Structures are given as structure tokens and as C-alpha cells.
Amino acid sequence: MLKTVAIIAVPNFSIFEFGTAFEVFGIDRSDRGTGVPQFDFRACTPVPGEVPLKSGLTMNVSLGLEAAADADLVIMAPYGREEDVPESVLDALRAAHSRGAWVMSICSGAFALARAGILDGRRCTTHWHYSEELAAQYPKVLVDENVLYVQDGRIISSAGTAAGIDACLHLVRIEFGAAVAAAIARDMVVPPHRDGGQAQFIDRPMPECGSQPMEELLRWMVENLDEEHPVQELAARVHMSPRTFARRFRAETGATPAAWLNSQRVLRAQELLESTELNIDEVARQSGFGHPVLLRHHFAKVLDTSPQSYRRAFRGQMASAG
């Protein structure tokens, strides 16, 4: 049973993500509901004393890494990726994994887990800003940038910032059940479970193309998302054969014309849900899907959430869902 939690802080660590773990495991909420435990929460560091934060402040961490030696959960706090993580930290992570303890990373803390080798052949996530870098540096690691957190065995990794709360509550739910997780979440005034993944937060600007005609075509397609765009007609606009056009389009955008159109339509739907009070039928029409069922299908496929849930998350209750 999960009782002892140790979070490892190294120089240039992020205080907010550190705080998300403390909020879940470091505050005594045993009087909040039946079964809510009191955790033994420990902050530790390779060299005890004043540890600089990413913000420029410092935190006095009095415990060394020995505090993680018997912890049921060892959390790697995020840190500046350009800095080397001491080998003693990597050893502490390896030891925790070897003895069967839970190991968790928040945001860029996944880099330390990857460097320790315990993510080889496993799925994980990190903040979407860093996902390509993590995958490139550690090709044996299976990086998923579209989720809020990943559990693979007894290793949990989370995306950036508030996703650390989601990961911590997920572990509480596994160890103590949904009622305990809900009691802690209610006291924190956060949802016990959020819909979707971090795909809905990723900024994906229109790619720059190598040729002006193709770039102009993409812009025209975006301006006319509510129209059908057969490959033959698109090819004719740039004076190519359909086969040559399809090959060039994939080379320049990384997707087929149909897949690229659907991704742009999802982006348009996101904008409309965020900035207008249009009902779902009208959002589907103006974004080019035509029918709400197609909008919902592609929203779930790309963002792992529904249009209504997305609108609630990004506009609260200001706009009525259709």
C-alpha cells in the first residue's frame, strides 16, 4: 500500500509541478473522508541545503537521496533539461524501479527516467514542447505527446504543469479507489478526472511549404473548409497530375489531402467552440464537417474528447453546448 512518497528535486527544478505532488500527497486530508490516508511526504536532493528553483528563488531541502531508498513512490520533479542529472539521482530511480516501487515523472522529469534506462521499451509522455526532443534523444522510449499521463507497469509519466495532478490522482485511484481520489480532488477543487489529453492544448500552426503554389493552395483550402476538395480538383489548381499532387502533398505536409483537411477542420471547430456561441450543428457546418456526428467522430479521434467537453474546458459555462 502506498504510504511513503519521496520527490527528488535537482537544481533548476520547477516549483509549480513540485507543488502539484505536494498538494496531493503532502497535505494531511485524513479527516476529509473515509479511507483518505495521511502520506509520509519527503522532499530530497543529491546535496541537501539550498536548491535553486527555475524561478530564481531557492528552497531549503534538508534530506538527501537516502530518503527515497524505502519510499513507495519516487517522483522526479521537472528540471532544466540542459543540465546533467547527477548519477546518484539516476541510481535512486533505478533502485526504486528494481525494488518494485512506483516511479513517476512530471513534465521534463521524464528525461531523467529515460536517462536512467527505466523507460526503454515503455510508453511515456512529457510536455508536448519536449516530446520530439525526448523521442530523438532516447529512441528506445515510446513517447506519446497526446495524453495527460501514461501508466506503463509501475511507472507513471505526466505531461506539463497541471497534468501532474492528473497523474497523482490516477495513482491514488489505483491504490485507494475512486472515492478517495474524488475526496482529495474535491478538497483541491479540481476534477478527479479530466476528459481528453494534451492534444487539445497543442499549438499546431500551418506548416511552411517548399513551394509557393502549394502554400497558396493550403491557404485557399483553409479559407474554404466548408467545401469538398476532390484530389483531382486540387491537383488541377496547381497544374499537377493527381498522382504527382498526392505525392508532393504528403512530402510537404506529412499527410494525405483528406487527413490534412480533417485536421484543419478540427482546428477550425476548436476556434469556433472557444470564441463563439454557435451550437454544435452550426460548428459542424462552418468547420466543414457538415454533420455533428462527423464532428464528434473526428474530435474524439484527434483530441480524445467531445466538442461539448472541449467547450466546457475552454469557455466554462459561458456558451451553451449544442
Buried (B, 14 or more C-beta within 10 A) or exposed (E): EBEBBBBBBBBBBBBBBBBBBBBBBBBEBEEBBEEBBEBBBBBBBBEBEEBBBBEEEEBEBEBBBEBBBEBBBBBBBBBBBEEEBBEBBBEBBBBBBEEEBBBBBBBBBBBBBBBBBBBEEBBBBBBBBBBEBBBEEBEEBBBBBBBBBBBEEBBBBBBBBBBBBBBBBBBBBBBBEEEBBBBBBBBBEBBBBBBBBBBBBEEEEEEEBEEEEBBEBBEEBBEEBBEEBEBEEBBEBBEBEBEEBBEBBBEBBEBEBEEBBBBBBBBBBBEBBEEBBBBBEBBBBBBBBBEBEBBBEBBBEBBBBBBBBBBBBBBEEEBEBB
